[in-house]
Amino acid sequence: MKMLRADNLKKSYGIKDLLTDVSFLIREGDRIGLIGINGTGKSTLMNILAGLDKAEVGSLDFPHDYEIGYLSQQIDFDENLTVLDTVFEGNSPIIKAVKGYELALSQLASEGDNPLYQKKYQQAEELMNQEDAWLADTNAKTILSKLGILFLEKKVSELSGGQKKRLGLAQVLIQAPDLLLLDEPTNHLDYQSIRWLENYLKDYRGALVITTHDRYFLDRVTNRIMELSRGDLYEYQGNYEAYLTLRAEREEIEGKQSHKNKQLFKQELAWMRAGVKARGTKQQARINRFDDLKKVVSGSNSKDNLDISVATKRLGKKVLEIEHANYSIEEKQLLTDFNLLIQSKERLGITGENGAGKSTLLNLIAGKLELESGSIELGETVKIGYYTQENEGLDESKRMIQYLQEKAELVEQKDGTTISTTEMLERFLFPRNMHGTVISQLSGGEKRRLYLLNILIQQPNVLLLDEPTNDLDIETLTILEDYLNNFAGAVITVSHDRYFLDKTMETLLVFQGEGVIEPFYGSMSDYLESEKQETPTKNSVVKEVKSETVAAFSEKHKLTYMEQKEWETIEDDIETLETTIETLQNDMLNHSSDALKLQDMQKEVTNAEEKLEEKMARWEYLSQYVEE
């Protein structure tokens, strides 16, 4: 079994200790969730594991043939390469064979009569057989299709930021390394892609280390949690739910120990103040112990605890009304005769397909874009706070305190009192020694937290949040969710984070594309469950048939006339369906270069498999009453 061993890693950034004597093992089959507050060193540890950074002290040990794949938050591709060249970038023989085959297939499709291309295709096909790479090619096509990457001939420079992130994810998944490092893999994925990724990673043969804000994702994928906190690493066996239980138990024990330490500290403090004369070696040891206790006690008092208690401006009854709105981009219809009424204390979650117009709707409400037709009317008392994905207006050349003081010197709290921006920064987990830091030196998550604070201190009464969970840590999100639940105004948020939507939103707008927007009254989990019921799975079909069997078993003794006719042909029907499935699966291999065709054929296979399951269940039922 291949494994990676980390011993006594130490790493600091300026005056901040990110890793302090950290050691751990990563074994094959581990599904590790790496969590911690932004700025505690999660991305730094990932970079060290990926070989992009080095610890100041300590070592990593792993086999010489141990392959590591890394999806970082900052993706740096060669902009001049095509998507095909980028996604199949790798040195393994199988990846090289698949890349050569895909290139030859593309060339042959453009010039089928070209003898050179015909020869290249024949050679590529032989190499695919030699390396037994057909399964890898089909797997790659599935990954590309599920992540919406259907533009292999495009150059990377033509892609949006979200498309590049999905391209990076596809690249590392296709390479299938021994250790897969994923830093916020669900960013820029819609909920359908996230569900597919969950299932894919649960069956991944290697090891995973994942940093993510998506708690449902953590709960369903991981079997081990590593938490970074003030340079220390705490390990918990189990998924996210198990982590919450075990962490609560640990903190309870630490709380008792902290109380004992404080009592002992008071005794030592009294002794130090007494000014004992002629202290010898034993007394010096006691002084050293006092200094150690002082560090422990001060550390226990500085427990990370974000506090959002910012006041909001009064909001009248009329908030927002959209009537007969139409909007399109490059002939792609996003809104079609769209109507929406927002009232005070509204909690509206917006989700759905990428590129369907979710962020566009927020930009229209905020006045950054104008409708082609229709109207958007805001109430007179409305003051919008818009939390965008791009940290708009965050001048990274400024210092933190300067950036905030330009908006407010004093911040009004919910109880009517005011505090300084310095105190507010501390409540947002920025200690005083950081307040003069230039913003460009902050981590990505710290920038997002500072940007959020800047919006809230302006006391908006309508919050527009565009993917607020991206790049915010779980601790911050938990506090933000609590703040939103008690927020006196209206909240409209675009998000694919199912956990966040479940906790904070009461109604949904689901963007289906082509201007189709479906309202849903309920939670995100309720919506996903309703989707499952509309398109029943094979298992649900079998369960329904079997339940009918159980209900009718005690009353029936023989087949009816129609059932007898059904029994006479059912075995032939089963054989036909089995042949159909086998034929379709073989055809999928022959069309592996066409992702759209592959997706359609997979739907046919799924439908045929569902029919086969029904027939098999039906055969089992009828066979009970066949007269021998």
N, C-alpha and C positions, 0 to 999 in steps of 0.2 A: 504493500500500500504506500503510495506516494504521499509525502506530507511536507509542510513548511514549518520551520521552527524559528521563533523570534526570541532572542535572549537579551535581557537587560537593556532595552532600547531607551535612549535619552535624546531628547530634542527640545530646543528652545527657540523662541522667536522674539528677539529683543529681550525684554525683561520677563516675558511670559514663558513659563515651563509648560510645554505641550505634552511631552512624554517624560515620565520620571521612573526609570528602571522598570520598563514594561516588558513582560515575557508572556508568550502564549504559543499554542500549537494549532495548526490548521490541518485537519485530516481529510482524506478523500471522503466525500459525502457530507461534509459539514456545510450547513446553510446558516451563515453567520450574519446577523444584523448588527452593524456598527452604529451606535447612537451616542448622542451627547449634544450639549448646547453649542451653537455656532461659535467658532473661534477656539474650541477646545482641542482641535488638532485632528479631526476625522480625516479630512482631505490630505493632511500632511502624512498621516499613517498610511493612507492608501497609496500616496506617491512613493513612500519608502518601500512598501511591499511591491510596487510596480517597477522599482529600480530607477525612478525619476528623481529621487531625492535620497539623501543618506542621513542616517542617525549620527549624532555626534559621538555617541558611545553605544556599544552593543553590536549584535550581528544577526544576520539572517542565514539560515542553513536549509538547503533544499537540493534534490538530485540535479545532476547536470542537464538532464533531459526534461526538466520540469518547466512546462510552458505556462506563462501568466498573461492573461488578456485584461486590458484595463479600459473601461469607459469612464473618462474623467468629465468634470463639468465644463472644462475649457477644452473643446475639441479643436485640434489644429490639423486640418487636412491640406494637401496640395490642391489649391484652387483650380489648377489647370488639368487635373486628372478627371477622367469620367467616373461616374458612379460605379460602373462595372470594375474598373481598375482599382478603385478605392475599397470596395466591399470585399474583393477577393485578394486583398493585400496580405500576404503571408508566405512563409517559406516551406510549409509542410508539403510533401509530394501530392497529397490529395487536393489541397487548396490550389496548387499550381495546375493540376490536371483539370479541375473544375473551371478555373479561370480560362485556361486555353480552350476548353470545349465551348464555353459560353462565347468567347471571342470568335471562334471559328464558325459557330452557329449563326452569330450575328452577321458575319461577313457573307456567309452562304445565303442568308435570307435576303441580303441586299443585291447580290449578284449570283444567282443560282447557276448560271451557265459558265462562270469563270472556272477554268480547270485548276488554277492555283488554289482557289478557295475550296474546291471540291477535295483536292488532295490534303489540304490542311485539316479539313473536317474529318476525313478518313483517319488521319494520324491522331487527331485529338480524340476520336472515338476509341481508337485502339488503346490509347493511354488511359482513358477512363476505365476500360475493361481491365487493363493491367493493374491499375491502382484500386480497382473495385470501388470507384468513386461515385457510382450512380446514386446511391442512397444519400451521400453527402450533397450531391447536386439537387436532389429533390428536397432535402432538408433546407438547403439554402434558399430555394425558390419559395418554400413555405414561409420561412422567416421574413423574406423580403415582402411577400404578399401580405402577411399579417401586420407588418409595420408600415404598410402603405408606400413601399418604395418600388414603384413600377416604371421608373424612368432611367434605365441603365445607361442610356447613351448620353444623358445630360452631363454637363461639366459641374463639378462641385460648386464653382463660383455662381451658378444659376440657382442654387438651393437656398431656401430660407433657413433661419437659425434652427427652427424646429425640425426641419427635414434633415439638417446636418446631424442633429442629436440622434434622430432615428437611424440615420445611416451609420453613425458610430456604434450604436447598439447592435445593429444587424451585423456589422463587421466582426465584433468580438464574439457574438453568438455563433456565427458561421465557423470561426476558427476553432471553437470548442476546446479551449485550453484546459490544463489541469486545474488552474485556479482562475476563477472569473471574478474580477473586481468591478463592481458597478456602483458609481457615484450618482445618486438620484436618477435611476433608470426610468422612472415613470414620468418625469418631466417631459412635456410635449407629446404624451400619449393620450389617446382618448380611452374611455372606460372599457371599450371592447378589446383594444390592444392590451390594456393592463391585465384584463382577465386572462387573455391568451398567454401573456408573459408569465403570470403566476403559475399556470399549468405547465408551461415549458420548463421553468426553473425547478419546479418540484421534482421533475424527472431527470434533471441534469446529472450526468455521471460524475463530474468532477466536484470541486469545492467552490463555494461562493462566499464572497464578503460583500455585503450590500449596505450602503448608506441611503436611507430614504425617509421622507416625512410621512409616507403613506402607511398608516398603522394597520389597516386591513391587509395590505401587501406583506408587511412584516409578519403578521400573525399567521398568514397562510403559507408562507414560503420558508421561514426560518425554523431552525431547531436549536439555535444557540444565540444568545445576545451578548455583545461586548459593549460596555458603556464606558466612555471616556469622561472623566470628571476631575478637573484641576490636576492634570498630569498622571492620575492613577487610572488603571484599567480594572473594571469589575466584570466578572464573567457570570452568566446565568444560563443554566441548561433549560431548553424549551423555547417556545415561541414568545411573541410579544405579551400575550396574556399571562403566561407563566412568569415572564420578567417583572410585570407589574406587581404580582403577588410576592415574589422573592425579594424585590427591591424594598417593598414596604416592610418586610420582615427584617431586612438588613438595617434599614434606617431606624427601626424601633430599637434594635440592639445597640446601634451607634448612639441613639438618643440617651439610653441608660448609661452607657459608658461616658458620654459627654457630660452628663450630670455629675458623675463621680469625679471626672477630671476637673470640673469647675470647683467642686468642693475642695479637692486637693490643692488646686491652684490658689484658692483663698488662704489656705493654711500656709502654703509656701510664700505667698505675698506678705503675710503677716510676719513670717520669719525674716524675710529679706528686709522689711522695713524696720525690724527691731535692731538692725545694725550689729549683729553678733561680732564681738571682737576676736581677733587672732584666729580667723578661720583657717583651718588646715586643709589637708588634702580631702578629707571626707566632706568638709563644708564646701569645697570647690565643686565636688561632684554633685552636691545638692543644688548649688547655683546653676550648674549645667542642666540639671533635671528641671529646675524652674523655667529656664529658657525654653526647653523642649515643651513643657506644659503650656507655656504662653503661646507657642505656635499652634498647638493642637486646639486650644480654646478659641483663639482668634479665628482659626480655620472653621471651627464648628459654627461660629456666629456669622460667617460670611457665606452661608449656604445659598446657592444660586436660587433666586426667587424673584422672577420678573413681576413687576407690579404695574398694571394699567388702571389708573383711576382718574382719567382725564374727563373733564366735563364736556357737554355738548350744547350747542345753541338750541333754543326752543324751535320746534317744528310745528307748523300749522297743519290743518287737516288735509289741505291739498298739497300733494307732493309731486306727482308726475303723471302725465297722460300722453300716450302716443296713439294717434288715430290715422288709419289708412296709410301706413308708412310703406314706402317702396325704396329699395336700394340695391344696386348691383355693382360689381367690380369686374371690369374686363369681360362684360357680357355674362358673368356668372351671377345669377339672381340670389341674393341673400335674404332680403325681406320682400314679402309679397302681401300687400294690403294688411299689414301687421298692426294689431291693436294691443295696447297694454295700459293698465291702470295700476299705479303704485300708490298705496296709502301709508300713513305713518305706521311705524313698527313692522313694515313689510319685511319678510325674510324670503327672498327669491333667489334660488340657485339656477344658474344657466350652465348646461352641459351638452354633450353631443359630439358630433363629428368634428375633426379638425378642419379648419378652412371653411366652415359653414356659416360664419358670421358672428360668432359669440363676442369676441373682442370688439368687432365693428359696432355692435349694438351699444356697448359701453362708451365707445368713442362718440357715437351719435348723441347719446344722453349727455355726455360731458361737453358737447359743443365743439369737439375737435373735427367732426365731419358734419356734412349737411345732407339731409334727405333729398332724393330725387323728386319725391312727391309725398304729401301727407304732412303731419305736424307733430312736434314734440313741445309740450307746454309744461314748464316747471312752476311750482308754487312760489309765492313771493318770499317766503321765509327759508327756502331751500338753500343750504350751503353744502356743496358737494366736496367730499374728500375722495380723490381718485388714486388708488394704489395700483399703478401700472406694472407690467412685467419688466419694463426697461429702466426702472429707477429714474424716471424723468425729473430733471431739475437737480439731480444729485451731482454737484460740482466736486469731483474727486480731488481737485487741487486745494480745496479748503480744509480747514481743521474742523473737527466734529463740533466743538462748542460754537464756533463762528457760524457754521451752517444752520444750527438750530436758533441761535440768537437773532438771526436775520428775520425769523418768523415770529419769535416771541421771547421776551426777556423773562417773563413770569408765566407759569402755566396754572390755569384754574383747574382745581380738582372737583370731583363730584359733590363733595361736602361744602363747596363754596370757598374754601381756603385756597391760597396760592403758594406755589413753590417755585424755586429757580430752575432754569434749564439744567444747571449742574446737578441738582438733586434728581431731576427727571431722568437724566442720563444714567445716574447710578441705579435708579429703579428699573431701567432697561438693561441692566447687567453690564454697564460700561463704568468701571472704576475710575476714580478721579485721575489716576496717573495716565489714563488713555485719552482724556478730554482734549488734549492738545495735539492728538495724533492726526496726521493728514489722512483724509478718507481713503485715498488710494491704497494705503497700507493695511486696511481692514480686510478680513476674509469676505467672501461673497455673501455668506449668511449674516455677518455683522453689518454689512452695507444694507441688506434688506431690512434688518431690525431698526437701523438708524432711519432709513427712509420711511418706515411705518410710523416711527415716533414723530417725525417731522410732519406727517399728515395729521396725526391725532391731536397734536398740540394746537392746531389751528381750529379745533372744535367744530368739525363738520357735523351735520345732522342727517346727511345722506351719504352712505359709504358705497363707493363702487370699487370692488376688489377683483382684479384680473389675475387669476391663478395665485392667490395669496399664500398657498402652501408651498409653492416652489421655493426651495433654498432657505426656508425657515425650519429651525429644528423643532422637534416634538414638544419640548418644554415650552417654547415660545408659542407654538400653535395651541397648546392646551390652555394657556392663559388668554390668548386672543379669542378662542372659542367662548370662554367664560365671559369675556368682555362683550362680545357680540350678542350673547344671549341676554345681557342686561343693558344693551345699548338702547337709548331712548328713541333713536331715529329709525330710518329705513336702511336696509342692507341689500344690495344686489351684487352677487358674486359669480364670476365665471370660474368653474373648477371641475376637474375630473377626479378629485380626491373624495372617494366615497365616504370615508370616515368623517371628514370635515363637513361635507354636505349633510350627512345624517345628523350630526350634532347641532348644526346651526340653522339650516334652512327648512322651511315649512312647505314650500311649493317649488316646482321645477318648471323650467322651459327647456325642452329637449330639442336641439337643433339637428334635424335629419338631413339637411342639405337641400339645395335647389329651392330655397325659400320656404321649405316645410318645417314648421315649428310646432311641437306638440306640448301643450300644457299638461302637467301632472300634479295632482294634489296629494302629497305624501312625501316620504323620505326617498333617498336615492336607492336604498336597499329594497324598498317596496317596489320602486320602478323596475329594478333589475329582476326581481322576483316575478313581476307581471310579464316581463319579456319572456322569461322561461316558460310561463304557463301558456303564452300565445304560440310558442314554438316548442312543443314538448320533446324531450330527449328520448332516446331509445329506452332508457330505464323506466321513464314515466309511462311510456306506452305499454311496456311489459307489465308493470305494476297494475295498470288499469285493467288489462286483460285478465291477469291472475286474480284480481279482486272480484271480477265478474264470475270467474270460475268457481271461487269459494262460495259466493252467494248462491249460485245455482246448483252446486254439487248435491245438496241434501234433497233436492226436489226431482232431479232428472234421473232416469234409468236407462234411456236409450236415445239414439240420435233421431232428430226430426228428419223429414224427407229432404229439406234443403241442406241440412247439415250432412246428410249422407252423400248428397251430390258434391258438397264441398270437400268431404273426406276423400272422394274418389280422385280428385285432381290436386290435392294440396301438396303431395310429395313432388309432383312435377313442377308445381309453382315454386317450391323451395329450391329445387335444382336449377330452374331458370334464373332465379334471383342470384344464386351463388355464382353462376356463370357470368351474369351481367356484372357483378361486383369485380370478379377476376379480370374481365375484359377492360373495364374502366380503369382499374389499377395499372394494367399494362399500358393502356393508352396514355396515362399520366406520365409515365416514363418517357414516352415518345414525344410528349408536348412539354417537356420540362423547361424549355426556354421561354414559354409564354405564360407569364405569371397570372394574367387574367383568365386565360383558358384553363390553367391549372386550378384556379379557385372555383370556376364553374363546374369542372369535372369532380372536384372534391364534394361539392354540394350534391351532385348526382349520386356519388358513392354513399354519402350520408343518408340520402333518401332511400336508396336501395337497401342499405343496412337496416334502417328502421322498418321497412316493409318485411324484410327477412325475419327480424325479431318478432314482428306481429304474427307472421305465418308460423314460426316455430312455437310461439306461445299458444297459438290457435290449435296447432297439431297436438300439443300436449293436452289441451282441454278436450278435443274431440276423441282422442285415443282412449279416454276413460270410459266411453260409452259405445265403443265399437264391439259388435257382437261377434264372438269368435266361432 
